[in-house]
Amino acid sequence: MGGNGSGGRRNWWRVIRWTVGLLLLALVGTALGTYLWADGKLRHVDAVTDWDGRPADGPGTNWLLVGSDSRAGLTPQQQRELHVGGDSGTNTDTVMVLHQGDNGPVLMSIPRDSYVAIPGHGKNKINAAFALGGPALLVRTVESNTGIRIDHYVEVGFTGIVDVVDSLGGVEMCLDKPVKDAKSGADLPAGCQNLNGTQALALVRTRYSLPDSDLSRIGNQQAFLKALASEVLSPATLLNPFVLYPFLSATLGALTVDQDSSLWTLARFARQMDQVSGSGGTALTVPIAEQNYQTPAGSSILWAPQASKRLFEAIQNDRPVPNS
């Protein structure tokens, strides 16, 4: 009887080991299948290209994050609901460089009205580069004016922001002051609140009612991206398939990336964006010499030449960014 009992226990433990092994294999297979499915659905574009005089490859990794104001695919009703109008042109409302390196992540915003040289098109506001030559010209414009080599490109449009935020069940944000703007449709009280997709879009688009217009909007955009990254990387998202899969589906439909980017690249991007809000990260804007610089392109922003050069060189060479 003792022998039969010992054999039964061995068989029982064998069954347990096989069951655990099969469960782990199923989990790994599901995770791998999800990754391959999602990675295969990413939209790619020829955004990062070589050109004569391009900045050398420096330490760390640099992403160019672009918010497009394209109305493509929006119905008249959606245009009214999102307060985006029916402009058929495409510019960039948001231009940011995210740097990952040994000195902690740095998120640098470039004001959309920055007056710069656009290769082959003279001088204009930087957001015109996208309209004139798409992602490739915008990347080259950023590289040629900053000396920072861009490794990856991430673009999101109006509806993309709405869909991604709604897939997460909203994003928690705390506002120091109420935000009310007729043009963007924003009507948000001060304090902490959960923003749905339409409210989040209105917040990041608001500038006319803010004290420093686009510069104030940049602060809201940076705060929103930090809050979004924190929500994406939370256990409530990553460990809940009923949230994770809708989020992945919304993200895949919202983003356009360079040819060399993958889902893993985007995961690194999100991780660095989340860390920007921590003690080791920095969020800033290109130093400005004049906010209402008059040019043939209208009132523009003129960078402070020496301060901006020091900042660009620090990012390109992965050194601590200067305080001013």
Backbone hydrogen bonds, N-H to C=O, Kabsch-Sander energy under -0.5 kcal/mol:
donor,donor_aa,acceptor,acceptor_aa,energy
5,G,1,M,-2.1
6,S,2,G,-2.2
7,G,3,G,-2.3
8,G,4,N,-2.3
9,R,5,G,-2.2
10,R,6,S,-2.2
11,N,7,G,-2.4
12,W,8,G,-2.4
13,W,9,R,-2.7
14,R,10,R,-2.1
15,V,11,N,-2.3
16,I,12,W,-2.2
17,R,13,W,-2.7
18,W,14,R,-2.5
19,T,15,V,-2.6
20,V,16,I,-2.9
21,G,17,R,-2.7
22,L,18,W,-2.7
23,L,19,T,-2.3
24,L,20,V,-2.7
25,L,21,G,-2.5
26,A,22,L,-2.4
27,L,23,L,-2.5
28,V,24,L,-2.8
29,G,25,L,-2.7
30,T,26,A,-2.7
31,A,27,L,-2.7
32,L,28,V,-3.0
33,G,29,G,-2.8
34,T,30,T,-2.6
35,Y,31,A,-2.4
36,L,32,L,-2.7
37,W,33,G,-2.5
38,A,34,T,-2.8
39,D,35,Y,-3.2
40,G,36,L,-1.9
41,K,37,W,-0.6
41,K,38,A,-1.0
42,L,39,D,-0.9
43,R,255,L,-0.7
45,V,257,V,-2.0
47,A,45,V,-1.9
49,T,47,A,-0.7
54,R,51,W,-2.0
61,T,100,Q,-2.3
63,W,98,L,-2.7
64,L,152,H,-2.6
65,L,63,W,-0.6
65,L,96,M,-3.0
66,V,64,L,-0.5
66,V,154,V,-2.9
67,G,94,T,-2.2
68,S,66,V,-0.7
68,S,156,V,-2.3
69,D,91,N,-2.0
74,L,71,R,-2.3
79,Q,75,T,-2.5
80,R,76,P,-1.9
81,E,77,Q,-2.6
82,L,78,Q,-2.5
83,H,79,Q,-0.6
83,H,80,R,-0.6
84,V,79,Q,-2.0
85,G,79,Q,-0.8
93,D,67,G,-2.0
93,D,91,N,-0.5
94,T,67,G,-1.3
96,M,65,L,-2.5
97,V,108,M,-2.9
98,L,63,W,-2.4
99,H,97,V,-0.6
99,H,106,V,-3.1
100,Q,61,T,-3.0
101,G,99,H,-0.5
104,G,101,G,-1.1
106,V,99,H,-2.1
107,L,282,T,-3.1
108,M,97,V,-3.1
108,M,106,V,-0.6
109,S,107,L,-0.6
109,S,284,L,-2.6
110,I,95,V,-3.1
114,S,111,P,-1.9
115,Y,301,I,-2.7
116,V,114,S,-0.8
116,V,124,N,-2.7
118,I,116,V,-0.5
118,I,122,G,-3.4
121,H,118,I,-3.0
124,N,116,V,-2.5
126,I,114,S,-2.2
127,N,112,R,-1.7
128,A,125,K,-2.0
129,A,126,I,-1.4
131,A,127,N,-0.7
132,L,128,A,-2.2
133,G,129,A,-2.2
134,G,130,F,-2.5
137,L,133,G,-1.1
138,L,134,G,-1.9
139,V,135,P,-2.7
140,R,136,A,-2.2
141,T,137,L,-2.5
142,V,138,L,-2.4
143,E,139,V,-2.6
144,S,140,R,-2.9
145,N,141,T,-1.7
146,T,142,V,-1.8
147,G,143,E,-2.5
149,R,147,G,-0.5
151,D,62,N,-2.3
152,H,62,N,-2.0
154,V,64,L,-2.8
155,E,256,T,-2.4
156,V,66,V,-2.2
157,G,254,A,-0.7
158,F,70,S,-0.5
161,I,157,G,-1.6
162,V,158,F,-1.5
163,D,159,T,-2.8
164,V,160,G,-2.5
165,V,161,I,-2.3
166,D,162,V,-2.3
167,S,163,D,-2.0
168,L,164,V,-1.0
168,L,165,V,-0.7
169,G,166,D,-1.3
170,G,165,V,-2.5
171,V,195,L,-2.0
173,M,193,Q,-2.9
175,L,173,M,-0.5
175,L,191,G,-2.1
179,V,188,L,-2.6
180,K,178,P,-0.5
181,D,186,A,-2.6
185,G,181,D,-1.7
186,A,181,D,-0.6
188,L,179,V,-3.2
191,G,175,L,-3.2
193,Q,173,M,-2.7
195,L,171,V,-2.9
195,L,193,Q,-0.7
200,A,196,N,-2.5
201,L,197,G,-2.4
202,A,198,T,-2.1
203,L,199,Q,-2.2
204,V,200,A,-2.3
205,R,201,L,-1.3
206,T,202,A,-1.3
206,T,203,L,-0.6
210,L,207,R,-1.2
213,S,210,L,-1.4
215,L,212,D,-2.0
217,R,213,S,-2.0
218,I,214,D,-2.1
219,G,215,L,-1.1
220,N,216,S,-1.5
221,Q,217,R,-2.7
222,Q,218,I,-2.6
223,A,219,G,-2.1
224,F,220,N,-2.3
225,L,221,Q,-2.3
226,K,222,Q,-2.0
227,A,223,A,-2.2
228,L,224,F,-2.8
229,A,225,L,-2.5
230,S,226,K,-2.1
231,E,227,A,-1.9
232,V,228,L,-2.6
233,L,229,A,-2.1
234,S,231,E,-0.9
237,T,234,S,-1.5
238,L,234,S,-2.4
239,L,235,P,-2.3
240,N,237,T,-0.8
243,V,240,N,-2.0
244,L,240,N,-3.3
245,Y,241,P,-1.7
247,F,243,V,-2.2
248,L,244,L,-2.9
249,S,245,Y,-2.5
250,A,246,P,-2.5
251,T,247,F,-2.8
252,L,248,L,-2.6
253,G,249,S,-1.4
254,A,250,A,-0.7
254,A,251,T,-0.8
255,L,251,T,-2.2
256,T,155,E,-1.9
257,V,43,R,-3.0
258,D,153,Y,-1.2
259,Q,45,V,-0.7
261,S,258,D,-1.3
266,L,262,S,-2.0
267,A,263,L,-2.0
268,R,264,W,-2.1
269,F,265,T,-2.1
270,A,266,L,-2.7
271,R,267,A,-2.2
272,Q,268,R,-2.4
273,M,269,F,-2.3
274,D,270,A,-2.2
275,Q,271,R,-1.8
276,V,272,Q,-1.2
277,S,273,M,-0.6
277,S,274,D,-0.8
278,G,275,Q,-1.7
281,G,278,G,-1.2
282,T,105,P,-2.0
284,L,107,L,-2.7
286,V,109,S,-2.1
289,A,302,L,-2.9
290,E,302,L,-1.7
293,Y,300,S,-2.5
295,T,298,G,-0.9
298,G,295,T,-2.2
300,S,293,Y,-3.2
301,I,113,D,-2.4
302,L,290,E,-2.9
303,W,301,I,-0.5
304,A,287,P,-2.1
308,S,304,A,-2.7
309,K,305,P,-1.7
310,R,306,Q,-2.2
311,L,307,A,-1.9
312,F,308,S,-2.8
313,E,309,K,-2.4
314,A,310,R,-1.9
315,I,311,L,-2.1
316,Q,312,F,-2.7
317,N,313,E,-2.0
318,D,315,I,-1.1
319,R,314,A,-3.2
